Amino acid sequence: MKTYPHTMPDHSELPLPENPLEACFLLFVAQKLGNGFQYGRLHRTPGAEQTFSNPFLVQCIARHIAGDWGILEEEDIQANHAALETGDRVFSAYTNEVGEKLYVITEADRSVTTALLPEEY
């Protein structure tokens, strides 16, 4: 397997957006400064909406779009870097302050990016 350098930034210390305008700006900056992959329509599952605050969900989606894959293992990080070149699915995982896990997945055809709970996968 080809190894890709760790060039993606860690955005975990970004402040959470406090209002919709800040959230939109964060997504805009993530796309412009990130790795440039298309992410399609943004969706959140009912479980993700019930478990996480809107600012946390927006921050995780923005981190995903910017190429900060969260808490993934090295093998999964390398798979994401390869997927950006090959057009495969892109996957990220994040945890909130109490350890609840959130997945963010961009489909291979880049038509949709979904935030969901692991049990909803």
Backbone as a chain_set.jsonl record, in Angstrom:
{"seq": "MKTYPHTMPDHSELPLPENPLEACFLLFVAQKLGNGFQYGRLHRTPGAEQTFSNPFLVQCIARHIAGDWGILEEEDIQANHAALETGDRVFSAYTNEVGEKLYVITEADRSVTTALLPEEY", "coords": {"N": [[0.839, -1.175, 0.0], [0.541, 2.223, -0.823], [2.146, 4.845, 0.925], [1.076, 7.807, 2.443], [1.958, 11.166, 3.173], [1.605, 12.783, 6.384], [-0.094, 15.365, 6.065], [-2.362, 16.663, 6.643], [-4.14, 18.993, 8.604], [-4.693, 19.281, 12.193], [-7.707, 20.003, 13.479], [-8.956, 19.959, 15.89], [-8.943, 21.703, 18.038], [-10.32, 23.918, 17.265], [-12.6, 26.569, 17.888], [-16.011, 25.943, 18.765], [-18.666, 26.724, 16.54], [-20.946, 29.373, 17.239], [-23.296, 30.265, 16.146], [-25.504, 30.021, 13.243], [-24.324, 31.48, 11.09], [-21.586, 31.564, 11.721], [-21.109, 28.827, 11.607], [-21.559, 28.273, 8.885], [-19.477, 29.79, 7.829], [-17.263, 28.406, 8.872], [-17.501, 25.953, 7.518], [-17.117, 26.894, 4.906], [-14.46, 27.887, 5.032], [-13.14, 25.495, 5.653], [-13.54, 24.048, 3.279], [-12.241, 25.692, 1.381], [-9.595, 25.857, 2.319], [-8.962, 23.294, 2.75], [-8.511, 19.918, 1.6], [-9.77, 19.882, -0.797], [-11.658, 18.015, -1.788], [-14.801, 17.06, -3.178], [-17.897, 17.16, -1.464], [-20.637, 16.933, -1.629], [-24.18, 16.863, -0.822], [-25.028, 17.72, 2.544], [-25.786, 15.727, 5.32], [-27.413, 14.724, 8.365], [-27.989, 12.129, 10.579], [-30.958, 11.073, 12.413], [-30.158, 10.018, 14.916], [-27.593, 11.159, 15.28], [-28.3, 13.872, 15.415], [-29.814, 13.887, 17.77], [-27.941, 13.137, 19.677], [-25.687, 14.835, 19.58], [-24.631, 18.276, 19.812], [-25.596, 20.931, 17.585], [-23.455, 22.778, 16.935], [-21.203, 21.087, 17.438], [-21.605, 19.037, 15.553], [-21.393, 20.491, 13.143], [-18.753, 21.391, 13.359], [-17.359, 18.94, 13.253], [-18.065, 18.006, 10.683], [-16.911, 20.059, 9.165], [-14.196, 19.684, 9.86], [-13.808, 17.162, 8.728], [-14.216, 17.716, 5.962], [-12.05, 19.382, 5.606], [-10.004, 17.6, 5.773], [-9.109, 16.616, 8.194], [-9.064, 13.859, 9.878], [-9.837, 13.041, 12.374], [-10.051, 10.684, 14.958], [-8.933, 8.431, 13.769], [-7.227, 5.314, 13.049], [-3.872, 4.732, 11.841], [-3.859, 3.167, 9.464], [-6.438, 3.625, 8.44], [-6.31, 6.367, 8.016], [-4.389, 6.477, 5.986], [-5.857, 5.127, 4.042], [-7.87, 7.001, 3.562], [-6.354, 9.109, 2.435], [-5.531, 7.844, 0.088], [-8.054, 7.428, -1.023], [-8.803, 9.981, -1.749], [-7.406, 10.313, -4.059], [-8.247, 8.169, -5.629], [-10.987, 8.203, -5.66], [-12.588, 6.827, -3.871], [-14.687, 6.035, -0.99], [-14.691, 8.353, 1.76], [-13.82, 8.583, 5.132], [-14.343, 9.584, 8.492], [-13.808, 9.871, 12.063], [-14.904, 11.027, 15.208], [-14.849, 12.174, 18.626], [-16.864, 13.427, 21.305], [-16.714, 15.537, 24.263], [-17.492, 13.77, 26.273], [-16.897, 11.315, 25.308], [-18.556, 10.144, 23.382], [-19.019, 8.75, 20.194], [-18.795, 9.889, 16.803], [-19.37, 9.348, 13.395], [-18.315, 10.534, 10.21], [-19.049, 10.415, 6.884], [-18.178, 10.512, 3.515], [-19.604, 9.667, 0.539], [-18.45, 7.501, -2.132], [-19.118, 8.461, -4.675], [-19.25, 11.108, -4.174], [-21.606, 12.463, -3.722], [-22.953, 12.867, -1.365], [-22.453, 13.683, 2.083], [-22.465, 12.338, 5.252], [-23.246, 12.653, 8.678], [-23.207, 10.481, 11.371], [-24.165, 8.116, 13.924], [-22.101, 5.437, 15.207], [-23.618, 3.034, 15.446], [-25.563, 3.449, 13.57], [-24.433, 2.999, 11.182]], "CA": [[0.0, 0.0, 0.0], [1.277, 3.471, -0.9], [2.062, 5.626, 2.146], [0.881, 9.228, 2.201], [2.459, 11.96, 4.302], [0.625, 13.402, 7.275], [-0.111, 16.789, 5.773], [-3.65, 17.22, 7.003], [-4.06, 19.661, 9.9], [-5.57, 18.875, 13.286], [-8.604, 21.119, 13.765], [-9.739, 19.604, 17.066], [-8.993, 22.802, 18.995], [-11.109, 25.032, 16.741], [-13.78, 26.848, 18.719], [-17.284, 25.542, 18.176], [-19.45, 27.872, 16.074], [-22.035, 29.699, 18.153], [-24.523, 30.575, 15.418], [-25.477, 29.465, 11.878], [-23.401, 32.203, 10.23], [-20.25, 31.052, 12.033], [-21.047, 27.458, 11.112], [-21.387, 28.36, 7.43], [-18.132, 30.286, 7.576], [-16.336, 27.318, 9.163], [-17.561, 25.018, 6.398], [-16.508, 27.568, 3.763], [-13.008, 27.889, 5.227], [-12.675, 24.111, 5.543], [-13.504, 23.67, 1.867], [-11.246, 26.496, 0.659], [-8.24, 25.583, 2.798], [-8.798, 21.857, 2.947], [-7.906, 19.104, 0.555], [-10.448, 20.137, -2.054], [-12.563, 17.003, -2.328], [-16.223, 17.399, -3.187], [-18.577, 16.452, -0.386], [-22.052, 16.776, -1.945], [-25.153, 17.352, 0.164], [-24.699, 17.392, 3.928], [-26.89, 15.116, 6.052], [-27.208, 14.237, 9.725], [-29.021, 11.154, 10.923], [-31.688, 11.42, 13.639], [-29.347, 9.693, 16.092], [-26.547, 12.176, 15.427], [-28.947, 15.116, 15.848], [-30.253, 13.734, 19.158], [-26.812, 12.903, 20.561], [-24.674, 15.893, 19.532], [-25.082, 19.647, 19.56], [-25.398, 21.392, 16.218], [-22.084, 23.265, 16.723], [-20.265, 19.966, 17.374], [-21.793, 18.38, 14.264], [-20.835, 21.359, 12.099], [-17.3, 21.366, 13.483], [-16.859, 17.65, 12.766], [-18.206, 17.991, 9.226], [-15.882, 20.96, 8.637], [-12.904, 19.005, 10.006], [-13.799, 16.095, 7.721], [-14.024, 18.336, 4.653], [-10.694, 19.947, 5.583], [-9.019, 16.528, 5.777], [-8.722, 16.232, 9.552], [-9.858, 12.63, 9.981], [-10.216, 12.768, 13.755], [-9.393, 9.679, 15.8], [-8.709, 7.206, 12.996], [-5.951, 4.611, 13.078], [-2.989, 5.057, 10.715], [-4.3, 2.458, 8.26], [-7.613, 4.318, 7.917], [-5.834, 7.665, 7.522], [-3.769, 6.215, 4.692], [-6.932, 4.783, 3.109], [-8.507, 8.258, 3.173], [-5.465, 9.816, 1.506], [-5.636, 7.141, -1.192], [-9.408, 7.644, -1.552], [-8.851, 11.301, -2.377], [-6.851, 10.148, -5.403], [-8.937, 7.127, -6.396], [-12.423, 8.437, -5.685], [-13.31, 5.936, -2.967], [-15.359, 6.621, 0.17], [-13.834, 9.017, 2.749], [-14.411, 8.291, 6.431], [-13.722, 10.201, 9.664], [-14.441, 9.575, 13.345], [-14.625, 12.045, 16.224], [-15.533, 11.984, 19.903], [-17.118, 14.653, 22.054], [-16.041, 15.62, 25.566], [-17.852, 12.633, 27.127], [-16.47, 10.087, 24.657], [-19.501, 9.616, 22.395], [-18.377, 8.727, 18.879], [-19.526, 10.312, 15.617], [-18.753, 9.087, 12.101], [-18.665, 11.378, 9.069], [-18.712, 9.623, 5.698], [-18.491, 11.026, 2.184], [-19.748, 8.537, -0.374], [-17.464, 7.432, -3.209], [-19.519, 9.306, -5.804], [-19.174, 12.481, -3.653], [-22.934, 13.074, -3.796], [-23.483, 13.144, -0.03], [-21.642, 13.478, 3.28], [-23.407, 12.079, 6.337], [-22.807, 12.506, 10.075], [-24.042, 9.441, 11.938], [-23.649, 7.329, 15.053], [-21.556, 4.16, 14.749], [-24.66, 2.004, 15.328], [-26.393, 3.76, 12.418], [-23.64, 2.726, 9.982]], "C": [[0.886, 1.241, 0.0], [1.075, 4.249, 0.403], [1.991, 7.101, 1.792], [1.38, 10.011, 3.409], [1.31, 12.514, 5.137], [0.645, 14.906, 7.051], [-1.417, 17.439, 6.18], [-3.577, 17.808, 8.409], [-5.008, 19.059, 10.925], [-6.399, 20.098, 13.667], [-9.382, 20.905, 15.062], [-9.844, 20.734, 18.081], [-9.729, 24.019, 18.449], [-12.283, 25.304, 17.671], [-15.046, 26.399, 18.004], [-18.038, 26.784, 17.708], [-20.638, 28.101, 16.993], [-23.348, 30.014, 17.443], [-24.408, 30.049, 13.99], [-24.495, 30.172, 10.937], [-21.961, 31.738, 10.462], [-20.076, 29.635, 11.506], [-20.831, 27.442, 9.605], [-19.986, 28.826, 7.079], [-17.098, 29.187, 7.809], [-16.326, 26.297, 8.035], [-16.908, 25.608, 5.151], [-14.979, 27.536, 3.87], [-12.453, 26.477, 5.091], [-12.561, 23.69, 4.091], [-12.391, 24.405, 1.135], [-9.818, 26.152, 1.058], [-7.948, 24.1, 2.934], [-8.195, 21.175, 1.739], [-8.657, 19.188, -0.762], [-11.384, 19.065, -2.555], [-14.012, 17.482, -2.23], [-16.932, 16.562, -2.134], [-20.079, 16.311, -0.604], [-22.973, 17.414, -0.922], [-24.737, 16.894, 1.558], [-25.938, 16.866, 4.639], [-26.437, 14.744, 7.456], [-28.329, 13.257, 10.016], [-29.761, 11.616, 12.179], [-30.872, 11.129, 14.908], [-28.25, 10.705, 16.344], [-27.135, 13.483, 15.932], [-29.376, 15.052, 17.31], [-29.081, 13.664, 20.132], [-25.868, 14.104, 20.671], [-25.3, 17.258, 19.29], [-24.817, 20.006, 18.102], [-23.98, 21.945, 16.01], [-21.052, 22.139, 16.619], [-20.378, 19.254, 16.026], [-21.171, 19.198, 13.137], [-19.312, 21.338, 12.158], [-16.729, 20.056, 12.937], [-16.961, 17.547, 11.25], [-17.15, 18.876, 8.592], [-14.496, 20.328, 8.734], [-12.755, 17.917, 8.947], [-13.495, 16.673, 6.342], [-12.616, 18.895, 4.505], [-9.613, 18.871, 5.62], [-8.443, 16.197, 7.129], [-9.619, 15.056, 9.909], [-10.207, 12.243, 11.41], [-9.386, 11.691, 14.401], [-9.112, 8.368, 15.065], [-7.327, 6.616, 13.237], [-5.161, 4.941, 11.808], [-3.442, 4.408, 9.409], [-5.501, 3.155, 7.609], [-7.254, 5.706, 7.38], [-5.225, 7.491, 6.141], [-4.831, 5.866, 3.639], [-7.667, 6.044, 2.652], [-7.65, 9.042, 2.184], [-5.526, 9.166, 0.121], [-6.999, 7.398, -1.835], [-9.546, 9.003, -2.215], [-8.311, 11.253, -3.796], [-7.679, 9.198, -6.262], [-10.441, 7.335, -6.496], [-13.227, 7.471, -4.843], [-13.967, 6.733, -1.837], [-14.33, 7.235, 1.131], [-14.556, 8.967, 4.084], [-13.633, 9.002, 7.53], [-14.475, 9.771, 10.916], [-13.972, 10.598, 14.373], [-15.326, 11.646, 17.51], [-15.759, 13.334, 20.556], [-16.46, 14.563, 23.422], [-16.4, 14.479, 26.505], [-17.576, 11.295, 26.454], [-17.446, 9.468, 23.683], [-18.908, 9.788, 21.008], [-19.337, 9.131, 17.772], [-18.717, 9.931, 14.394], [-19.201, 10.157, 11.115], [-18.155, 10.657, 7.832], [-19.128, 10.372, 4.44], [-18.497, 9.844, 1.238], [-18.758, 8.641, -1.535], [-17.832, 8.336, -4.381], [-19.565, 10.79, -5.436], [-20.516, 13.21, -3.699], [-23.46, 13.496, -2.431], [-22.417, 12.871, 1.03], [-22.61, 13.393, 4.446], [-22.691, 11.98, 7.67], [-23.754, 11.527, 10.742], [-23.367, 8.779, 13.133], [-23.082, 6.015, 14.513], [-22.628, 3.083, 14.566], [-25.62, 2.266, 14.181], [-25.682, 3.446, 11.101], [-24.12, 1.492, 9.271]], "O": [[1.869, 1.305, 0.738], [-0.038, 4.306, 0.926], [2.745, 7.586, 0.949], [1.236, 9.559, 4.545], [0.193, 12.688, 4.65], [1.327, 15.636, 7.77], [-1.559, 18.657, 6.068], [-3.012, 17.187, 9.309], [-5.995, 18.413, 10.575], [-5.859, 21.105, 14.123], [-10.367, 21.601, 15.308], [-10.753, 20.725, 18.911], [-9.76, 25.058, 19.109], [-12.895, 24.369, 18.187], [-15.135, 26.471, 16.779], [-18.048, 27.796, 18.409], [-21.262, 27.152, 17.468], [-24.403, 30.028, 18.077], [-23.317, 29.667, 13.567], [-23.897, 29.527, 10.076], [-21.207, 31.542, 9.509], [-19.006, 29.285, 11.01], [-20.007, 26.676, 9.105], [-19.375, 28.317, 6.14], [-16.157, 29.051, 7.028], [-15.262, 25.824, 7.636], [-16.22, 24.898, 4.418], [-14.292, 27.197, 2.906], [-11.404, 26.283, 4.478], [-11.586, 23.042, 3.708], [-11.669, 23.797, 0.344], [-8.924, 26.158, 0.212], [-6.814, 23.703, 3.202], [-7.462, 21.783, 0.959], [-8.213, 18.612, -1.755], [-11.88, 19.186, -3.675], [-14.382, 18.214, -1.312], [-16.604, 15.392, -1.936], [-20.739, 15.624, 0.175], [-22.606, 18.373, -0.243], [-24.165, 15.817, 1.726], [-27.006, 17.473, 4.574], [-25.26, 14.486, 7.707], [-29.493, 13.535, 9.726], [-29.254, 12.452, 12.927], [-30.899, 11.909, 15.86], [-27.997, 11.075, 17.49], [-26.539, 14.139, 16.786], [-29.308, 16.058, 18.017], [-29.205, 14.083, 21.283], [-25.312, 14.359, 21.739], [-26.346, 17.381, 18.653], [-23.921, 19.449, 17.468], [-23.35, 21.617, 15.005], [-20.129, 22.219, 15.809], [-19.363, 18.906, 15.422], [-20.493, 18.645, 12.272], [-18.652, 21.273, 11.121], [-15.719, 20.069, 12.233], [-16.04, 17.052, 10.601], [-16.55, 18.497, 7.586], [-13.705, 20.425, 7.795], [-11.693, 17.773, 8.341], [-12.617, 16.175, 5.636], [-12.05, 18.884, 3.412], [-8.428, 19.187, 5.51], [-7.394, 15.559, 7.214], [-10.799, 15.237, 10.207], [-10.824, 11.199, 11.625], [-8.157, 11.763, 14.4], [-9.06, 7.308, 15.689], [-6.383, 7.327, 13.584], [-5.738, 5.382, 10.814], [-3.407, 5.047, 8.358], [-5.575, 3.263, 6.385], [-7.836, 6.161, 6.396], [-5.511, 8.267, 5.229], [-4.713, 6.265, 2.48], [-8.046, 6.15, 1.485], [-8.166, 9.58, 1.204], [-5.567, 9.86, -0.895], [-7.091, 7.566, -3.051], [-10.331, 9.157, -3.151], [-8.706, 12.055, -4.642], [-7.802, 9.392, -7.471], [-11.099, 6.711, -7.328], [-14.426, 7.304, -5.069], [-13.814, 7.952, -1.75], [-13.233, 6.701, 1.295], [-15.747, 9.266, 4.17], [-12.402, 9.023, 7.506], [-15.633, 9.359, 10.845], [-12.803, 10.981, 14.405], [-16.284, 10.874, 17.49], [-14.969, 14.263, 20.393], [-15.73, 13.612, 23.702], [-15.667, 14.238, 27.464], [-17.975, 10.25, 26.968], [-17.2, 8.365, 23.193], [-18.361, 10.841, 20.683], [-20.516, 8.779, 17.785], [-17.509, 10.162, 14.351], [-20.336, 10.63, 11.178], [-16.972, 10.326, 7.739], [-20.271, 10.811, 4.309], [-17.517, 9.106, 1.145], [-18.29, 9.729, -1.873], [-16.949, 8.916, -5.013], [-19.878, 11.632, -6.277], [-20.554, 14.44, -3.713], [-24.314, 14.377, -2.338], [-21.597, 11.963, 0.897], [-23.47, 14.257, 4.617], [-21.662, 11.314, 7.788], [-24.97, 11.709, 10.692], [-22.154, 8.878, 13.318], [-23.532, 5.529, 13.475], [-22.551, 2.298, 13.621], [-26.42, 1.393, 13.844], [-26.262, 3.609, 10.027], [-23.563, 1.117, 8.24]]}, "num_chains": 1, "name": "protein.A"}
